[in-house]
Amino acid sequence: MSKPKYYISTAIAYTSSRPHIGNTYEIVLADSIARYKRMEGYDVYFQTGTDEHGQKIEEKANAAGITPKEYVDNVAKIVKANWDVMNTSYDKFIRTTDDYHEKQVQKIFKKLYEQGDIYKGHYEGMYCTPCESFFTESQLVDGKCPDCGGEVKPAKEEAYFFKMSKYADRLIDYINKHPEFIQPPQRKTEMMNNFLLPGLQDLCVSRTSFKWGIPVDFDNKHVVYVWLDALTNYITGIGYDCDGNSTEQFKRDWPADLHLIGKDIIRFHTIYWPIFLMALDLPLPKQVFGHPWLLMNGGKMSKSKGNVIYAEDLVDLFGVDAVRYFVLHEMPFESDGTITWDLMIERTNSDLANTLGNLVNRTISMTNKYFGGVVENKNVVEDVDNDLKSVVLAISTLTKRCRGRLQRTKRKPTDFPPFSIILWKASRSARRSSCRLCRTPQRRSSHSSARPCAHTIRSIRSAFTRMGVK
């Protein structure tokens, strides 16, 4: 029997500079999901990579006195090494300078032009070089870029445009009928109220003011603009062919099960990308999750602010598993998390050294003291042992039941807590109950600190029942 497929991707990292821990959080989160899905028996395909074209890269390469390709080659190596340092299990690392990707982007651009979705015109507006985006005066915030807060300047140039408005109503209808498509739910509200419902403007999809990009093959004065180039990596990386000769992998893995991205680029992934796919007559990804930011000193990490922490430095001091644990533990799924050196030290000491470390130390000490350092199976089983085993072995079954309940009731994932939260709440409830009961004289003799007593097991089961998990 073949395994069910699961295709997960991260956003591809922009190769303008070395990634910091805020960028690295995304690949670690995606890796934890991919590992869990593999453990569940899925045939997982996990793709990440680098976005390597654009004006900013051309300017940085010129400043460094090297070609843009040499510049992105250097940064791509750093990004890949960073992902490897974090022990991530990606299956493919795609680069937008890969030859097969560039050829497919040219084919896609030409197809969209020939079917009337792309047309030539002139663009005039306020341009942000770091974000490589045009904005109207009304979209600016205090006269600056609404995305990064940087300076913008007037720009006018000949360009090709994509007719976004042609597909807007269809996308609105799709989002309303598929509430799971954009997660967390507040991201959907933002996209609908701020962009889709007010009306979409046609999107600039080519540039002539710089050369570092994929050339439009029927008009070499133009290069393909960043988002049509970058977003299509999700299909070119698994073998999409615009001429109808897509690989078996593409036919199996598309649509993606999850695009995991930062909240700052969710507009591009939940408006531009699905509209491009509709124009190509391809199904939309099942879900786009816009995760929050990992903040430093209350603000987004930025080299200009001097508040950047790099994953490699953390790994050198704390080890890779401690860093992975920290970013997954500290980052809520719906609101920004915080990282500082002090917080990293505190979490390592309290959770890993004190709690887990003490458990391991006490286990080893008791093993040495009472069993000569060797643990043997004496085949002695009491009722409390069977109760404990039944709870532990039920975890997988309970997880599947939670997921099944979501599917049957059509509820959103956020309406029902993840199993880890259920288990934590159940354990917390059990601890409260056991503390009250075990402190009474008549109960103390039956309770062993080495394992839960019977009423602890019953309390855990009761907690699951109260939360609707049977």
C-alpha positions as CSV (number, residue, x, y, z in Angstrom):
1,M,0.0,0.0,0.0
2,S,1.5,3.4,-1.1
3,K,2.1,6.1,1.5
4,P,0.0,9.3,1.4
5,K,2.0,12.2,0.1
6,Y,2.8,15.4,1.9
7,Y,4.5,18.3,0.2
8,I,5.7,21.1,2.4
9,S,7.8,24.2,1.4
10,T,9.3,27.2,3.0
11,A,9.6,30.6,1.4
12,I,12.9,30.7,-0.5
13,A,15.5,32.9,1.3
14,Y,16.5,36.1,-0.5
15,T,20.2,36.1,-1.2
16,S,20.9,39.8,-0.3
17,S,22.7,38.8,2.9
18,R,23.4,36.2,5.5
19,P,20.2,34.8,7.2
20,H,19.7,35.5,10.9
21,I,17.8,33.4,13.5
22,G,14.5,35.1,12.6
23,N,14.9,33.7,9.1
24,T,16.2,30.4,10.4
25,Y,13.1,29.9,12.6
26,E,11.0,29.1,9.5
27,I,13.2,26.2,8.2
28,V,13.3,24.7,11.7
29,L,9.5,24.9,12.1
30,A,9.0,23.3,8.6
31,D,11.6,20.6,9.5
32,S,9.7,19.7,12.7
33,I,6.5,19.4,10.7
34,A,8.2,17.3,8.0
35,R,9.7,15.0,10.6
36,Y,6.4,14.5,12.3
37,K,4.6,13.7,9.1
38,R,7.3,11.1,8.2
39,M,6.8,9.5,11.6
40,E,3.1,9.3,10.8
41,G,3.8,7.4,7.7
42,Y,3.6,10.1,5.0
43,D,5.8,10.2,1.9
44,V,7.1,13.7,2.7
45,Y,8.7,16.0,0.1
46,F,10.3,19.1,1.8
47,Q,11.5,21.9,-0.4
48,T,13.4,25.1,0.4
49,G,15.9,27.2,-1.4
50,T,17.0,30.7,-2.4
51,D,15.6,33.6,-4.4
52,E,18.5,35.1,-6.4
53,H,17.3,37.8,-8.8
54,G,16.5,41.5,-8.3
55,Q,17.8,45.0,-8.2
56,K,19.1,44.9,-4.7
57,I,21.4,41.9,-5.5
58,E,22.6,43.7,-8.6
59,E,23.5,46.7,-6.5
60,K,25.2,44.7,-3.8
61,A,27.3,42.8,-6.4
62,N,28.4,46.0,-8.1
63,A,29.4,47.4,-4.7
64,A,31.4,44.2,-4.0
65,G,33.1,44.4,-7.4
66,I,31.8,41.0,-8.5
67,T,29.2,39.7,-10.9
68,P,25.6,39.1,-9.6
69,K,26.0,35.3,-10.2
70,E,29.2,35.2,-8.1
71,Y,27.5,37.2,-5.4
72,V,24.5,34.9,-5.2
73,D,26.7,31.8,-5.4
74,N,28.5,32.9,-2.2
75,V,25.3,33.8,-0.3
76,A,23.5,30.6,-1.4
77,K,26.3,28.5,0.1
78,I,25.9,30.4,3.3
79,V,22.2,29.9,3.4
80,K,22.5,26.2,2.6
81,A,25.2,25.8,5.3
82,N,23.0,27.5,7.8
83,W,20.1,25.1,7.1
84,D,22.5,22.2,7.4
85,V,23.9,23.5,10.7
86,M,20.3,23.5,12.1
87,N,20.1,19.7,11.1
88,T,17.1,20.3,8.8
89,S,16.0,17.4,6.6
90,Y,14.9,19.1,3.4
91,D,14.7,17.0,0.2
92,K,15.5,19.8,-2.3
93,F,17.3,23.1,-2.2
94,I,16.2,25.0,-5.3
95,R,17.9,28.1,-6.6
96,T,16.1,30.5,-8.9
97,T,19.2,30.7,-11.0
98,D,18.9,27.0,-11.8
99,D,18.7,26.6,-15.5
100,Y,15.5,24.4,-15.5
101,H,13.7,27.0,-13.3
102,E,14.7,29.9,-15.5
103,K,13.5,28.1,-18.7
104,Q,10.1,27.3,-17.2
105,V,9.7,30.9,-15.9
106,Q,10.2,32.1,-19.5
107,K,7.7,29.6,-20.8
108,I,5.1,30.6,-18.1
109,F,5.6,34.3,-18.9
110,K,5.1,33.8,-22.6
111,K,2.0,31.6,-22.1
112,L,0.4,34.2,-19.8
113,Y,1.2,36.9,-22.4
114,E,-0.2,34.9,-25.3
115,Q,-3.5,34.1,-23.5
116,G,-4.0,37.8,-22.7
117,D,-3.3,37.8,-18.9
118,I,-0.1,39.9,-19.4
119,Y,0.1,43.1,-21.4
120,K,2.7,45.9,-21.9
121,G,2.3,49.3,-20.4
122,H,4.1,51.9,-18.3
123,Y,4.4,52.0,-14.5
124,E,4.7,55.1,-12.4
125,G,4.7,55.1,-8.6
126,M,6.8,55.1,-5.5
127,Y,9.4,52.3,-5.5
128,C,11.1,50.6,-2.5
129,T,14.4,49.0,-3.6
130,P,14.8,46.6,-0.5
131,C,11.3,45.2,-1.0
132,E,11.4,45.5,-4.8
133,S,7.9,46.7,-4.8
134,F,5.9,49.6,-6.3
135,F,3.3,51.5,-4.1
136,T,0.8,54.2,-4.7
137,E,0.9,57.3,-2.5
138,S,-2.1,56.1,-0.6
139,Q,-0.4,52.8,0.3
140,L,2.6,54.5,2.0
141,V,2.8,54.8,5.7
142,D,4.1,58.2,6.8
143,G,5.6,58.5,3.3
144,K,7.6,55.3,3.6
145,C,7.3,51.7,2.5
146,P,4.4,50.0,4.2
147,D,6.3,46.7,4.4
148,C,9.8,47.5,5.6
149,G,9.4,51.2,6.6
150,G,12.3,52.2,4.3
151,E,12.6,55.1,2.0
152,V,10.8,55.1,-1.4
153,K,11.4,57.1,-4.5
154,P,9.5,58.0,-7.6
155,A,10.0,55.6,-10.5
156,K,8.6,55.3,-14.0
157,E,9.4,52.7,-16.6
158,E,8.0,50.5,-19.4
159,A,6.7,47.3,-18.0
160,Y,4.5,44.3,-18.5
161,F,1.5,43.9,-16.2
162,F,-0.6,41.0,-15.1
163,K,-4.4,41.4,-15.0
164,M,-5.0,40.7,-11.4
165,S,-8.6,42.0,-11.4
166,K,-9.5,39.4,-13.9
167,Y,-9.3,36.7,-11.3
168,A,-10.1,38.7,-8.1
169,D,-13.7,37.6,-7.7
170,R,-12.8,34.0,-8.3
171,L,-10.1,34.1,-5.6
172,I,-12.5,35.8,-3.1
173,D,-15.0,33.1,-3.7
174,Y,-12.3,30.4,-3.2
175,I,-11.1,31.9,0.0
176,N,-14.7,32.1,1.4
177,K,-15.3,28.5,0.5
178,H,-12.0,27.2,1.9
179,P,-11.5,28.9,5.3
180,E,-8.5,26.6,5.9
181,F,-6.6,28.1,2.9
182,I,-5.1,31.1,4.8
183,Q,-3.9,30.5,8.3
184,P,-4.0,31.8,11.0
185,P,-7.5,33.2,10.5
186,Q,-6.5,36.9,11.1
187,R,-4.3,36.7,8.0
188,K,-7.3,36.0,5.9
189,T,-9.1,39.0,7.4
190,E,-6.1,41.2,6.5
191,M,-6.0,40.0,2.9
192,M,-9.7,40.3,2.3
193,N,-10.2,43.8,3.9
194,N,-6.9,45.4,2.9
195,F,-6.4,44.1,-0.6
196,L,-9.1,41.9,-2.2
197,L,-12.3,43.7,-1.3
198,P,-11.1,47.3,-2.0
199,G,-10.1,46.0,-5.5
200,L,-6.8,44.7,-6.9
201,Q,-4.5,46.8,-9.2
202,D,-2.8,45.1,-12.1
203,L,0.6,43.8,-11.1
204,C,3.9,44.8,-12.6
205,V,5.7,41.6,-13.7
206,S,8.7,42.9,-15.6
207,R,11.4,45.5,-15.2
208,T,13.8,47.4,-17.5
209,S,15.8,49.5,-15.0
210,F,18.1,46.7,-14.1
211,K,19.4,43.5,-15.8
212,W,19.9,40.9,-13.1
213,G,16.8,38.8,-13.7
214,I,15.4,36.2,-16.1
215,P,15.1,37.8,-19.5
216,V,11.7,37.9,-21.2
217,D,12.6,35.9,-24.2
218,F,10.4,37.7,-26.7
219,D,11.4,41.2,-25.4
220,N,15.0,41.1,-24.1
221,K,14.8,44.7,-22.8
222,H,12.7,43.3,-19.9
223,V,13.5,40.9,-17.1
224,V,10.9,39.0,-15.2
225,Y,9.9,40.7,-12.0
226,V,10.7,39.0,-8.7
227,W,7.3,37.5,-7.7
228,L,6.5,35.7,-10.9
229,D,10.0,34.3,-10.8
230,A,10.2,33.4,-7.1
231,L,6.8,32.0,-6.5
232,T,6.9,29.6,-9.4
233,N,9.7,27.7,-7.6
234,Y,7.1,25.7,-5.8
235,I,6.0,24.0,-9.0
236,T,9.3,24.1,-11.1
237,G,11.1,22.4,-8.2
238,I,8.9,19.3,-8.5
239,G,9.0,19.1,-12.3
240,Y,6.2,21.4,-13.7
241,D,6.4,21.9,-17.4
242,C,4.4,24.7,-19.1
243,D,4.2,22.6,-22.3
244,G,2.3,19.8,-20.6
245,N,5.3,17.5,-20.0
246,S,5.4,17.7,-16.2
247,T,7.1,14.9,-14.3
248,E,5.4,12.1,-12.4
249,Q,6.6,13.8,-9.2
250,F,4.6,17.0,-10.0
251,K,1.5,15.0,-10.8
252,R,1.8,13.2,-7.5
253,D,2.9,16.1,-5.2
254,W,1.0,19.1,-6.5
255,P,-1.0,20.8,-5.0
256,A,1.3,21.5,-2.0
257,D,-0.1,20.6,1.4
258,L,1.5,23.5,3.1
259,H,3.4,26.7,2.2
260,L,5.0,27.9,5.4
261,I,6.0,31.5,5.1
262,G,6.6,34.7,7.1
263,K,3.6,36.9,7.7
264,D,5.3,39.8,5.9
265,I,5.0,38.0,2.5
266,I,1.6,36.4,2.9
267,R,0.0,38.9,0.5
268,F,2.2,37.6,-2.3
269,H,1.4,33.9,-1.4
270,T,-2.3,34.3,-0.9
271,I,-3.2,36.8,-3.7
272,Y,-0.5,36.8,-6.4
273,W,0.4,33.2,-6.2
274,P,-3.1,31.7,-6.3
275,I,-4.1,34.0,-9.2
276,F,-1.0,32.9,-11.2
277,L,-2.0,29.3,-10.6
278,M,-5.6,30.0,-11.7
279,A,-4.3,31.6,-14.9
280,L,-2.1,28.4,-15.5
281,D,-5.2,26.2,-14.7
282,L,-3.5,24.6,-11.8
283,P,-5.0,23.7,-8.4
284,L,-4.2,26.0,-5.4
285,P,-2.0,24.8,-2.5
286,K,-4.1,23.4,0.3
287,Q,-2.9,25.8,3.0
288,V,-0.7,28.9,3.3
289,F,0.4,29.5,6.9
290,G,1.9,32.9,7.7
291,H,4.0,32.5,10.8
292,P,4.9,35.5,13.1
293,W,8.3,37.0,13.6
294,L,11.0,36.3,16.2
295,L,11.7,39.7,17.7
296,M,14.8,41.1,19.3
297,N,14.5,43.9,21.8
298,G,10.9,44.4,20.8
299,G,11.5,44.9,17.1
300,K,12.1,42.9,13.9
301,M,15.7,41.9,13.5
302,S,17.7,44.3,11.2
303,K,21.4,44.8,10.6
304,S,20.8,48.5,10.5
305,K,19.3,48.4,14.0
306,G,22.2,46.2,15.3
307,N,19.8,43.7,16.8
308,V,20.6,40.6,14.8
309,I,21.5,37.2,16.2
310,Y,22.8,34.4,14.0
311,A,21.9,30.8,14.3
312,E,25.5,29.6,14.0
313,D,26.6,31.7,17.0
314,L,23.8,30.3,19.1
315,V,24.6,26.7,18.0
316,D,28.3,27.2,18.9
317,L,27.3,28.2,22.5
318,F,24.2,26.1,23.2
319,G,24.2,23.2,20.6
320,V,21.8,22.7,17.7
321,D,19.1,20.8,19.7
322,A,18.9,23.5,22.3
323,V,18.5,26.2,19.7
324,R,15.8,24.2,17.8
325,Y,14.0,23.6,21.1
326,F,14.1,27.3,21.9
327,V,12.7,28.7,18.7
328,L,9.9,26.1,18.6
329,H,9.0,26.6,22.2
330,E,9.2,30.4,22.3
331,M,7.3,31.2,19.1
332,P,3.5,31.3,19.3
333,F,1.8,30.5,16.0
334,E,-0.4,33.6,16.0
335,S,1.7,36.3,17.6
336,D,5.3,37.4,17.6
337,G,7.9,35.7,19.8
338,T,11.0,37.1,21.5
339,I,14.6,36.0,21.6
340,T,17.5,37.5,23.7
341,W,20.7,36.0,24.9
342,D,19.4,36.1,28.5
343,L,16.2,34.3,27.6
344,M,18.1,31.7,25.7
345,I,20.2,31.0,28.7
346,E,17.2,31.0,31.0
347,R,15.3,28.5,28.9
348,T,18.3,26.2,28.5
349,N,18.9,26.2,32.2
350,S,15.3,25.8,33.3
351,D,13.9,23.4,30.8
352,L,16.8,21.5,29.4
353,A,19.4,21.5,32.2
354,N,17.2,21.6,35.3
355,T,14.1,19.7,34.2
356,L,15.3,17.3,31.6
357,G,18.8,17.2,32.9
358,N,17.7,16.4,36.4
359,L,15.4,13.7,35.2
360,V,18.2,12.0,33.2
361,N,20.6,12.4,36.1
362,R,18.2,11.0,38.7
363,T,17.4,8.1,36.4
364,I,21.1,7.2,35.9
365,S,21.8,7.7,39.6
366,M,19.0,5.3,40.6
367,T,20.0,2.8,38.0
368,N,23.6,2.8,39.3
369,K,22.5,2.7,43.0
370,Y,19.8,0.0,42.8
371,F,20.6,-2.0,39.7
372,G,24.3,-1.8,39.3
373,G,24.1,0.4,36.3
374,V,22.1,-2.2,34.3
375,V,18.4,-2.1,33.8
376,E,16.9,-5.5,33.3
377,N,13.3,-6.6,32.6
378,K,12.3,-8.6,35.6
379,N,8.8,-9.3,34.1
380,V,7.1,-7.8,37.2
381,V,4.0,-6.0,36.1
382,E,1.4,-4.3,38.4
383,D,-1.9,-2.7,37.5
384,V,-0.4,0.8,37.6
385,D,2.2,-0.3,35.0
386,N,-0.5,-1.4,32.7
387,D,-2.5,1.8,33.2
388,L,0.6,3.9,32.4
389,K,1.4,1.9,29.3
390,S,-2.2,2.2,28.0
391,V,-2.0,6.0,28.3
392,V,1.4,6.3,26.6
393,L,0.5,3.9,23.8
394,A,-2.8,5.8,23.3
395,I,-1.1,9.0,22.3
396,S,-0.9,8.1,18.6
397,T,-4.5,6.9,18.5
398,L,-5.7,10.1,20.3
399,T,-3.8,12.3,17.8
400,K,-5.5,10.6,14.9
401,R,-8.8,10.9,16.6
402,C,-8.2,14.7,17.1
403,R,-7.4,15.1,13.4
404,G,-10.4,13.0,12.4
405,R,-12.7,15.1,14.5
406,L,-11.5,18.2,12.7
407,Q,-12.2,16.6,9.4
408,R,-15.6,15.4,10.4
409,T,-16.9,18.6,11.9
410,K,-15.2,20.9,9.3
411,R,-13.8,22.9,12.2
412,K,-10.7,25.1,11.7
413,P,-7.5,23.8,13.2
414,T,-7.4,26.8,15.5
415,D,-10.8,25.8,16.9
416,F,-9.3,22.7,18.4
417,P,-5.9,22.7,20.2
418,P,-2.9,20.7,18.8
419,F,-2.4,17.4,20.6
420,S,0.7,18.7,22.3
421,I,-1.5,21.3,24.0
422,I,-4.1,18.7,24.9
423,L,-1.5,16.5,26.5
424,W,0.1,19.3,28.3
425,K,-3.3,20.5,29.7
426,A,-4.2,16.9,30.7
427,S,-0.8,16.4,32.4
428,R,-1.2,19.7,34.2
429,S,-4.6,18.7,35.4
430,A,-3.3,15.4,36.5
431,R,-0.5,17.0,38.4
432,R,-2.9,19.3,40.3
433,S,-5.1,16.3,41.2
434,S,-2.2,14.1,42.2
435,C,-0.7,16.7,44.4
436,R,-3.9,17.2,46.3
437,L,-4.5,13.5,46.7
438,C,-1.0,12.2,47.4
439,R,-0.3,14.7,50.1
440,T,-3.0,13.0,52.3
441,P,-1.6,10.5,54.8
442,Q,-3.7,7.6,53.7
443,R,-2.7,8.0,50.1
444,R,1.0,8.7,50.5
445,S,2.0,5.1,51.0
446,S,0.6,4.0,47.7
447,H,2.3,6.7,45.7
448,S,5.8,6.3,44.3
449,S,7.8,9.2,43.0
450,A,9.3,6.9,40.3
451,R,6.0,6.5,38.5
452,P,2.4,7.9,38.5
453,C,0.0,6.3,40.9
454,A,-3.4,5.0,39.7
455,H,-5.3,8.1,40.5
456,T,-2.9,10.1,38.3
457,I,-3.6,7.9,35.4
458,R,-7.3,8.3,35.9
459,S,-7.0,12.0,36.2
460,I,-5.2,12.2,32.8
461,R,-8.0,10.1,31.2
462,S,-10.6,12.4,32.8
463,A,-8.8,15.5,31.4
464,F,-8.9,14.0,27.9
465,T,-12.6,13.3,28.3
466,R,-13.3,16.8,29.4
467,M,-11.6,18.2,26.3
468,G,-13.8,15.9,24.1
469,V,-11.1,13.3,23.3
470,K,-12.2,9.8,24.0
